[in-house]
Amino acid sequence: MMSCFFLPPPVKNAGGTGIATKNGRRHYQLGLNLGAKAELPPAVVPYLKSLMRPIQKLCDRVASSTLLDDRRDAVRALKSLSKKYRLEVGIQAMEHLIHVLQTDRSDSEIIGYALDTLYNVISNDLEEEEQDDSEEENLPKQVDDLGSQFTEIFIKQQENVTLLLTLVEEFDFHVRWPGVKLLTSLLKQQGPQVQQIILVSPMGVSRLMDLLADSREVIRNDGVLLLQQLTKSNAAIQKIVAFENAFERLLDIITEEGNSDGGIVVEDCLLLLQNLLKNNNSNQNFFKEGSYIQRMKPWFEVGDDNCGWSAQKVTNLHLMLQLVRVLVSPTNPPGATSSCQKAMFHCGLLQQLCTILMATGVPADILTETINTVSEVIRGCQMNQDYFASVNAPSNPPRPAIVVLLMSMVNERQPFVLRCAVLYCFQCFLYKNQKGQGEIVSTLLPSTIDATGNSVSAGQLLCGGLFSTDSLSNWCAAVALAHALQENATLKEQLLRVQLATSIGNPPVSLLQQCTNILSQGSKVQTRVGLLMLLCTWLSNCSIAVTHFLHNPANIPFLTGQIAENLGEEEQLVQGLCALLLGISIYYNDNSLENYRKEKLKQLIEKRIGRENFIEKLGFISKHELYSRAAQKPQPSFSSPDHMMFDHEFTKLVKELEGVISKAIYKSSEEDKKEEEVKKTLEQHDNIVTHYKKVIREQDQELEELKQRINTLTSQNEQLQATVTQQVSQIQQHKDQYNLLKVQLGKDTQHHNSHSDTFQMNGIQMEEVSKLKEELEEWKNKHELLQGQLREKDCVIEKLKSSQLEMGTTEQSSQTSRSGGLEHNNELQKELEMLRSQIQLQSGEISKLQIENQKLQVMNTTADPLLGDSGATAANNSELEGRLEQEIKQLKSEVKALSEEKESLKQHLDSSSSTVAILQDEKSKLQQEVAESKKEQDDLLVLLADQDQKLSALKIKLKDLGVPVEDEDDIESGDQGDEDEDGDEEEQD
């Protein structure tokens, strides 16, 4: 059973510094270790002692109890007290709670209580919820300090964080969830320190990534919040999280939750994605290469009915648009931004954004952010800019999206942020887009203006905004028109042709004259600043525009009068811009007007203004606070319309011209003359260089054409050679067939001759058979004689045996008769043996003769029918001879046809070989032409090298004289940019 502790009433009006809570107590700060002794008011000491006694008893039970149930009850009691008495529990129980986490890991319940208690002590969320508004106003807020101090104590031993990472791996809900919350709170209080501990911990980040795969949504959602805190401002952890397949998991969660229609979980996932991608080029490249940009397209699918969007949907869509902007931000490396822009076009994301842009019923803040997003997706990308120029609004008749947006920009009833967004979109559309600049300026020229007045063009809207009564419209239209002229001398000259009808009956005036007229009428500061920025951009690097400006005799007196006056701080900015415009008129003056030559304008400045005063007024621009803000980023972001003074691109122009103009003011007439001579020489050299460059380009084109022609002739030659080899192989096949037929014909003639040879052989065999028969008869006779002799010997032997038996029965025979009989008997036995051996030999010879006889009989039987059918064979031979003659005739005709075909193939081969020879001659001629062109090119390069040496010498002289000279690299980079843009236009065509 858990004991109940009753705390004494709080001490009121106690002195000291502390943290006020809802019940009036003060949490006194005891130092970073919260264990150091502090000097407390005497009245507070008894209260704190009485308050800490029950907590101390619970800590003693946790430390000393042997039963797990007792320790569990004590930790549960500490958990219940930790919300109200956070400081006391944190001071006394933190060490014991950490010990519980280390020793009692087998019991998930006590581990869960310990983690919840530590979370209540360290987290500031609970205290912030309990604080009253009145207390927040009257007492200093020190809750964050208390949580950070407890966090510092916890992470002082890095093993505690490692232990917490191990507990987060547990699948038990009562352990994992409080562990995730505690780790999130630690990251909120001491983010960089905890991040470093997790980073060096083995598999620390990988363990936390498993939270996104948890099937329990509570843990998964809190895991997203944990990763948000973990990835803040730490690029190393961001890379690890990204390569742990975080993009795939987060996009899956967003899809499961319903994309923009999802709840706060989608918002948390989008915030985590922003942490991973913002200012992290490696992760941005990984996101693009992983084809994750394509998965963003369904986020921006909106229906026809866009009314009644929930606040959460607006927040989600706003974060989604910001995520797109992170990938194409102007601060990213240009290569990465360009690749993301192209990927967004190819997957249809840009088209989807333009659909939202032209949709009805979209909330204003979403529409504004969509315009900003489209602006950065098309900025500097020719392909996307061309697509945006083709987008039409769903109106009747259809109008280009650019015209519709400009109508919103010059409409003073539209929200300020929306007008700023439209201006940024127009600037991004014209950024590095000479084609778009030409289309905008062409709508102002007399030849392209719609005489019927049925449709409003972009140029007409800009002129209308430029001369309206709204100063913000004047400024926006002036800046937009200045961007249409940015770094494009051709359009600056063409814009001089624009004529405006001011009123009925009066002759039209030029646009340049009308701008100076409005400037001299003393309008609002914002209007004058916008017009001066337009004029400075228009006249810079365009001598013809300067001449037109100086041709009006009222312009120079107006500028000198504005600069010379001592006006207030508000007019200082106008004075600085007037000084800049006058300096541009001097620096880019070609001295074509006698009354406004450079030297006379300098003398005018010296007399009426003073050089030092002029330089001081010129410096007002760069010293202005609004100038510094505008120079930071391309997007115009202003807190109020009154702060809308400078444009980002104009700040670059000021930075470029301020020093040059300051030097030009102090130059003497002799230096100007020398500078003019050097400039003329440089122009001549530039003309020569451009001429040679043009010649080299033409020769390069000719070389390319000749190479293409050589390639085509080579391919034709290869094709002809292939046909020749094919025909040669066919001829060889016909030859082989001819040889086969010839061999077959020879075999048939040999077969015909073999019949007569068989008949001759049969004649020879008959003679041998007759001889063998005679020999066989002789051997048979010999055999019969030998058999007769053998029978006679057998009779003699029988007689001798019978006489021997008679002699054995008589015992009284004489010695002489016995010996004689034995000798005779021995002689007879010898003769008998000899006869037997002869018989065996003869029997072997007889068997051999019998075998030969059988063979001869077989041969005789086969020969008899041949001899008997000699007449039939002769008839068959005549038939065979007839067939052979027919086959020979057929073969001869086939051979003749083959020989004719062979002759035709030879003729074709000769013609193809002659064609090949002609092609080879043409190839050699082309190679000679290529060699000659290369030789001419080398000569031109030698001439160019000489010219470059002279040019460098002249540049050195100019630098010695103090004249600023453009580097060759800048000129070449500009030419290269022009060539790249021309190449892009050709690809688009």
HELIX and SHEET records of a PDB file:
HELIX    1   1 VAL A   44  SER A   64  1                                  21    
HELIX    2   2 LEU A   68  SER A   82  1                                  15    
HELIX    3   3 ARG A   86  THR A  103  1                                  18    
HELIX    4   4 SER A  108  ILE A  122  1                                  15    
HELIX    5   5 ASP A  125  GLU A  130  1                                   6    
HELIX    6   6 ASP A  133  ASN A  138  1                                   6    
HELIX    7   7 VAL A  143  ILE A  155  1                                  13    
HELIX    8   8 GLN A  158  VAL A  168  1                                  11    
HELIX    9   9 PHE A  173  GLN A  189  1                                  17    
HELIX   10  10 GLY A  191  VAL A  200  1                                  10    
HELIX   11  11 GLY A  204  MET A  209  1                                   6    
HELIX   12  12 ASP A  210  ALA A  213  5                                   4    
HELIX   13  13 GLU A  217  LEU A  230  1                                  14    
HELIX   14  14 ALA A  235  PHE A  243  1                                   9    
HELIX   15  15 ALA A  246  GLU A  257  1                                  12    
HELIX   16  16 ASN A  259  ASP A  261  5                                   3    
HELIX   17  17 ILE A  264  LEU A  277  1                                  14    
HELIX   18  18 ASN A  281  GLU A  289  1                                   9    
HELIX   19  19 GLN A  294  PHE A  300  5                                   7    
HELIX   20  20 ALA A  311  LEU A  327  1                                  17    
HELIX   21  21 PRO A  334  HIS A  346  1                                  13    
HELIX   22  22 LEU A  349  MET A  358  1                                  10    
HELIX   23  23 ALA A  364  ILE A  378  1                                  15    
HELIX   24  24 GLN A  382  SER A  390  1                                   9    
HELIX   25  25 ALA A  401  MET A  409  1                                   9    
HELIX   26  26 PHE A  416  LEU A  430  1                                  15    
HELIX   27  27 GLN A  434  SER A  442  1                                   9    
HELIX   28  28 ALA A  458  LEU A  466  1                                   9    
HELIX   29  29 SER A  471  ALA A  484  1                                  14    
HELIX   30  30 ALA A  489  LEU A  495  1                                   7    
HELIX   31  31 LEU A  511  SER A  520  1                                  10    
HELIX   32  32 VAL A  525  LEU A  539  1                                  15    
HELIX   33  33 SER A  543  HIS A  551  1                                   9    
HELIX   34  34 ASN A  555  ALA A  564  1                                  10    
HELIX   35  35 GLU A  569  TYR A  587  1                                  19    
HELIX   36  36 GLU A  594  TYR A  596  5                                   3    
HELIX   37  37 LYS A  598  ARG A  608  1                                  11    
HELIX   38  38 ARG A  611  LEU A  618  1                                   8    
HELIX   39  39 PHE A  620  LYS A  623  1                                   4    
HELIX   40  40 GLU A  625  ALA A  630  1                                   6    
HELIX   41  41 PRO A  641  HIS A  643  5                                   3    
HELIX   42  42 HIS A  648  ILE A  665  1                                  18    
HELIX   43  43 SER A  669  THR A  809  1                                 141    
HELIX   44  44 GLN A  815  GLY A  868  1                                  54    
HELIX   45  45 SER A  870  LEU A  961  1                                  92    
HELIX   46  46 GLU A  968  GLN A  988  1                                  21    
SHEET    1   A 2 GLY A  18  ALA A  20  0                                        
SHEET    2   A 2 ARG A  26  TYR A  28 -1                                        
SHEET    1   B 2 ASN A 392  ALA A 393  0                                        
SHEET    2   B 2 ARG A 399  PRO A 400 -1                                        
SHEET    1   C 2 GLN A 499  LEU A 500  0                                        
SHEET    2   C 2 VAL A 509  SER A 510 -1                                        
END                                                                             
